[in-house]
Amino acid sequence: MQVNACGSMFCAFFTGEPVHNLADAMKSDRARFAKFFHGMLENGVYLAPSQFEAGFISTAHTAADLEKTISSAAKVLRTL
């Protein structure tokens, strides 16, 4: 998984190569991203439904929110 970020925005791509542009993003495994998205949703973590959309972290997110997201991601990634 490659994670691109700018400030509080982030986006994850299932690829072994850096993602610098749309052509790079199109090479990523979108089916795997969909499985990750649905797995996170089942664990109560709502992410952008497309890897071509940005996620955002804000001051509204508590330390507990971030911990839940991290632990859910670890759990879901082990199933992929």
Phi and psi in degrees as GROMACS dihedral restraints (atoms count N, CA, C in turn):
[ dihedral_restraints ]
;  ai    aj    ak    al  type     phi  dphi    fc
    3     4     5     6     1  -105.5    20    10
    4     5     6     7     1   132.7    20    10
    6     7     8     9     1  -118.2    20    10
    7     8     9    10     1   120.0    20    10
    9    10    11    12     1   -99.5    20    10
   10    11    12    13     1   141.3    20    10
   12    13    14    15     1  -143.3    20    10
   13    14    15    16     1   150.0    20    10
   15    16    17    18     1  -145.1    20    10
   16    17    18    19     1   108.3    20    10
   18    19    20    21     1    62.9    20    10
   19    20    21    22     1  -126.0    20    10
   21    22    23    24     1   -92.3    20    10
   22    23    24    25     1     2.8    20    10
   24    25    26    27     1   -93.7    20    10
   25    26    27    28     1   145.4    20    10
   27    28    29    30     1  -148.7    20    10
   28    29    30    31     1   160.1    20    10
   30    31    32    33     1  -153.8    20    10
   31    32    33    34     1   136.6    20    10
   33    34    35    36     1  -108.4    20    10
   34    35    36    37     1   140.6    20    10
   36    37    38    39     1  -129.6    20    10
   37    38    39    40     1   134.8    20    10
   39    40    41    42     1   -90.2    20    10
   40    41    42    43     1    88.0    20    10
   42    43    44    45     1  -156.3    20    10
   43    44    45    46     1   155.5    20    10
   45    46    47    48     1   -90.3    20    10
   46    47    48    49     1    -2.0    20    10
   48    49    50    51     1  -112.0    20    10
   49    50    51    52     1   150.5    20    10
   51    52    53    54     1   -59.3    20    10
   52    53    54    55     1   148.9    20    10
   54    55    56    57     1  -112.2    20    10
   55    56    57    58     1   113.2    20    10
   57    58    59    60     1  -112.5    20    10
   58    59    60    61     1   -18.2    20    10
   60    61    62    63     1  -157.9    20    10
   61    62    63    64     1   179.5    20    10
   63    64    65    66     1   -61.3    20    10
   64    65    66    67     1   -39.6    20    10
   66    67    68    69     1   -60.0    20    10
   67    68    69    70     1   -42.1    20    10
   69    70    71    72     1   -64.7    20    10
   70    71    72    73     1   -43.8    20    10
   72    73    74    75     1   -62.7    20    10
   73    74    75    76     1   -36.0    20    10
   75    76    77    78     1   -67.5    20    10
   76    77    78    79     1   -19.3    20    10
   78    79    80    81     1   -81.5    20    10
   79    80    81    82     1    -9.3    20    10
   81    82    83    84     1   -76.1    20    10
   82    83    84    85     1   164.1    20    10
   84    85    86    87     1   -86.1    20    10
   85    86    87    88     1    91.7    20    10
   87    88    89    90     1   -70.3    20    10
   88    89    90    91     1   -28.8    20    10
   90    91    92    93     1   -66.4    20    10
   91    92    93    94     1   -39.2    20    10
   93    94    95    96     1   -66.8    20    10
   94    95    96    97     1   -39.2    20    10
   96    97    98    99     1   -60.2    20    10
   97    98    99   100     1   -42.6    20    10
   99   100   101   102     1   -60.7    20    10
  100   101   102   103     1   -41.8    20    10
  102   103   104   105     1   -63.6    20    10
  103   104   105   106     1   -40.8    20    10
  105   106   107   108     1   -63.3    20    10
  106   107   108   109     1   -47.6    20    10
  108   109   110   111     1   -56.0    20    10
  109   110   111   112     1   -49.8    20    10
  111   112   113   114     1   -67.4    20    10
  112   113   114   115     1   -35.8    20    10
  114   115   116   117     1   -63.5    20    10
  115   116   117   118     1   -41.8    20    10
  117   118   119   120     1   -65.5    20    10
  118   119   120   121     1   -41.3    20    10
  120   121   122   123     1   -60.3    20    10
  121   122   123   124     1   -43.0    20    10
  123   124   125   126     1   -63.0    20    10
  124   125   126   127     1   -23.6    20    10
  126   127   128   129     1   -95.8    20    10
  127   128   129   130     1    10.2    20    10
  129   130   131   132     1    82.7    20    10
  130   131   132   133     1    15.1    20    10
  132   133   134   135     1  -110.4    20    10
  133   134   135   136     1   118.5    20    10
  135   136   137   138     1   -98.5    20    10
  136   137   138   139     1   111.6    20    10
  138   139   140   141     1  -108.7    20    10
  139   140   141   142     1   167.7    20    10
  141   142   143   144     1   -60.1    20    10
  142   143   144   145     1   135.1    20    10
  144   145   146   147     1   -74.8    20    10
  145   146   147   148     1    -5.2    20    10
  147   148   149   150     1  -129.9    20    10
  148   149   150   151     1   142.4    20    10
  150   151   152   153     1   -73.1    20    10
  151   152   153   154     1    -1.3    20    10
  153   154   155   156     1   -98.0    20    10
  154   155   156   157     1    11.1    20    10
  156   157   158   159     1  -116.9    20    10
  157   158   159   160     1   154.1    20    10
  159   160   161   162     1   -92.6    20    10
  160   161   162   163     1   147.1    20    10
  162   163   164   165     1   -98.5    20    10
  163   164   165   166     1   159.4    20    10
  165   166   167   168     1  -133.7    20    10
  166   167   168   169     1   138.8    20    10
  168   169   170   171     1  -107.7    20    10
  169   170   171   172     1   138.0    20    10
  171   172   173   174     1  -136.4    20    10
  172   173   174   175     1   175.1    20    10
  174   175   176   177     1   -68.6    20    10
  175   176   177   178     1   -11.0    20    10
  177   178   179   180     1   -74.0    20    10
  178   179   180   181     1   -20.5    20    10
  180   181   182   183     1   -80.4    20    10
  181   182   183   184     1   126.6    20    10
  183   184   185   186     1   -88.3    20    10
  184   185   186   187     1   170.1    20    10
  186   187   188   189     1   -59.7    20    10
  187   188   189   190     1   -36.9    20    10
  189   190   191   192     1   -65.1    20    10
  190   191   192   193     1   -38.8    20    10
  192   193   194   195     1   -61.2    20    10
  193   194   195   196     1   -46.0    20    10
  195   196   197   198     1   -65.6    20    10
  196   197   198   199     1   -40.8    20    10
  198   199   200   201     1   -63.4    20    10
  199   200   201   202     1   -41.6    20    10
  201   202   203   204     1   -62.2    20    10
  202   203   204   205     1   -41.9    20    10
  204   205   206   207     1   -63.5    20    10
  205   206   207   208     1   -45.6    20    10
  207   208   209   210     1   -64.4    20    10
  208   209   210   211     1   -46.2    20    10
  210   211   212   213     1   -68.4    20    10
  211   212   213   214     1   -36.2    20    10
  213   214   215   216     1   -65.9    20    10
  214   215   216   217     1   -42.1    20    10
  216   217   218   219     1   -62.7    20    10
  217   218   219   220     1   -43.5    20    10
  219   220   221   222     1   -60.9    20    10
  220   221   222   223     1   -42.7    20    10
  222   223   224   225     1   -62.7    20    10
  223   224   225   226     1   -48.4    20    10
  225   226   227   228     1   -67.3    20    10
  226   227   228   229     1   -41.9    20    10
  228   229   230   231     1   -61.3    20    10
  229   230   231   232     1   -32.4    20    10
  231   232   233   234     1   -66.1    20    10
  232   233   234   235     1   -19.4    20    10
  234   235   236   237     1   -91.3    20    10
  235   236   237   238     1    -9.9    20    10
